[in-house]
């Protein structure tokens, strides 16, 4: 196995991308509000490397509010077909406008329009209201590129801890943990 947690992540992620039927880039994002009340939801990994793990969202959403109030989060990848999971804990910062613009430009047009139409995490009286807002955005941006909304962008989780869990027979699982130090990463094992 690799001694670099990012190299090991890349290996496991590449294997998951070939075996997971749906959304191998799906990860659970756990946040907590300013009072420490936790919340979790699934988001999609859209970039990763030694500087962190990136996802995008409406910055008016509940998760964004929690991330702005408490700059720590946890991620969990669970690849059932591989019988593996990766846990990541770390600090959170907003992605740059340039990164957010570039990713937004790569999205499908309907996804771009949906970002403008959605008041994410807010109460919705019925689906017809959202559909009408989507139609308004279609008309507003007809014949032109859809710019990134100012309220939409990325977040980067910079890991302090990365744990790799591999299922083993008789619940004798392997848990390998990497902890960031001032000099790089220290590595150890955890009891299952």
C-alpha positions in Angstrom: 0.0 0.0 0.0 1.1 3.6 -0.6 2.6 5.7 2.2 1.1 8.9 0.8 -2.7 9.2 1.7 -3.4 11.1 -1.5 -1.8 8.4 -3.7 -3.8 5.8 -1.8 -7.0 7.8 -2.2 -6.3 8.1 -6.0 -5.8 4.3 -6.2 -9.0 3.5 -4.3 -11.0 6.2 -6.1 -9.9 4.9 -9.5 -11.0 1.4 -8.5 -14.3 2.6 -7.2 -15.0 4.5 -10.5 -14.8 1.2 -12.4 -17.0 -0.8 -10.0 -19.6 1.5 -8.4 -22.8 1.5 -10.4 -23.9 5.0 -9.5 -22.0 8.1 -8.3 -18.7 6.8 -7.3 -17.8 10.4 -6.4 -20.7 10.6 -3.9 -19.6 11.4 -0.3 -21.4 12.1 2.9 -20.6 15.6 4.2 -21.0 16.1 7.9 -21.2 19.6 9.3 -22.2 21.2 12.5 -23.8 24.6 13.2 -22.4 27.2 15.6 -24.0 25.4 18.5 -22.5 22.0 17.5 -25.7 20.5 16.2 -24.6 18.0 13.5 -26.1 17.5 10.0 -25.1 15.3 7.1 -26.0 14.9 3.4 -24.6 13.5 0.2 -22.6 15.7 -2.1 -20.4 15.0 -5.1 -16.7 15.3 -5.2 -15.6 17.5 -8.0 -11.9 17.9 -7.4 -9.2 16.6 -5.1 -5.5 16.6 -4.5 -3.0 17.4 -1.7 -4.7 20.8 -1.2 -8.1 19.1 -0.3 -11.4 17.7 -1.5 -13.8 20.1 -3.4 -17.5 20.2 -3.8 -19.9 22.9 -5.0 -23.2 24.2 -3.7 -25.5 27.2 -3.2 -23.9 29.3 -0.6 -27.3 30.2 0.8 -28.0 26.5 1.6 -28.1 25.1 5.1 -24.8 23.3 4.6 -23.1 26.5 3.4 -24.4 28.3 6.5 -23.0 25.6 8.7 -19.7 25.7 7.0 -19.5 29.4 7.3 -20.3 29.2 11.0 -18.1 26.2 11.8 -15.1 25.8 9.5 -14.6 22.1 10.2 -16.3 19.2 8.4 -16.0 15.4 7.8 -16.4 13.5 4.6 -17.2 9.8 4.1 -16.8 7.8 1.0 -18.4 4.4 1.1 -17.9 2.1 -1.8 -20.0 -1.0 -1.0 -18.9 -2.9 -4.1 -15.2 -2.5 -3.0 -16.1 -3.1 0.7 -14.1 0.1 1.5 -14.7 3.4 3.0 -12.5 6.5 3.5 -13.1 9.0 6.3 -11.7 12.6 6.0 -11.8 15.2 8.7 -10.5 18.7 8.3 -10.9 22.4 7.9 -13.0 24.1 5.3 -12.4 27.1 3.1 -14.2 28.5 0.1 -12.9 27.7 -3.3 -11.7 30.6 -5.3 -14.0 32.5 -7.7 -11.9 31.3 -10.6 -12.3 27.6 -9.5 -16.0 28.1 -9.0 -16.4 29.8 -12.4 -14.4 27.1 -14.2 -16.5 24.3 -12.7 -19.8 26.1 -13.2 -18.9 26.5 -16.9 -18.4 22.7 -17.2 -21.9 21.9 -16.0 -24.8 21.1 -18.3 -26.9 24.1 -19.2 -30.0 22.8 -17.3 -27.8 22.3 -14.2 -26.6 25.9 -14.6 -30.2 27.2 -14.9 -31.3 25.1 -11.9 -28.6 26.7 -9.8 -30.1 30.1 -10.6 -33.7 28.9 -10.0 -33.2 27.0 -6.7 -33.4 28.7 -3.4 -31.7 25.7 -1.9 -32.7 24.4 1.5 -35.5 27.0 1.8 -39.2 25.9 2.0 -41.0 25.3 -1.3 -44.7 25.6 -1.5 -45.0 23.2 -4.5 -43.0 21.9 -7.4 -44.8 24.2 -9.8 -43.1 27.2 -8.2 -39.7 25.8 -8.8 -40.6 24.8 -12.4 -41.8 28.3 -13.1 -38.6 29.8 -11.7 -36.6 27.4 -13.9 -38.7 28.5 -17.0 -37.9 32.1 -16.0 -34.2 31.4 -16.0 -34.5 29.7 -19.4 -36.1 32.8 -20.8 -33.7 35.2 -19.1 -30.5 33.4 -20.4 -31.9 32.3 -23.8 -29.2 32.6 -26.5 -26.4 33.4 -24.1 -24.0 31.6 -21.7 -25.2 31.2 -18.2 -22.9 32.9 -15.8 -22.2 31.5 -12.3 -24.6 32.9 -9.7 -22.9 35.1 -7.1 -24.4 32.9 -4.4 -23.0 29.6 -5.8 -19.5 28.2 -5.4 -17.1 25.6 -4.1 -15.8 24.6 -0.7 -12.5 22.7 -0.1 -12.0 20.4 2.9 -8.3 20.3 3.7 -7.7 17.1 5.6 -6.1 16.8 9.0 -7.0 13.1 9.2 -7.6 10.5 6.5 -8.7 7.0 7.5 -8.8 4.1 5.0 -11.1 1.2 6.1 -11.0 -2.2 4.3 -13.5 -4.9 5.1 -11.9 -8.2 6.2 -13.4 -11.6 7.2 -14.7 -12.1 10.7 -14.8 -8.3 11.2 -11.0 -8.2 11.4 -11.1 -5.0 9.3 -8.1 -3.1 8.4 -8.1 0.6 9.5 -5.2 2.7 8.3 -5.1 6.3 9.5 -2.9 9.2 8.3 -2.7 12.3 10.5 -1.2 15.6 9.3 1.8 16.8 11.2 3.9 19.9 10.7 6.4 17.7 8.8 3.9 15.8 6.6 1.8 12.8 7.5 2.2 10.2 10.3 0.7 6.8 9.7 -0.8 4.3 12.0 -3.4 1.5 12.4 -6.6 1.5 14.5 -8.4 -1.5 16.0 -11.5 -2.4 14.0 
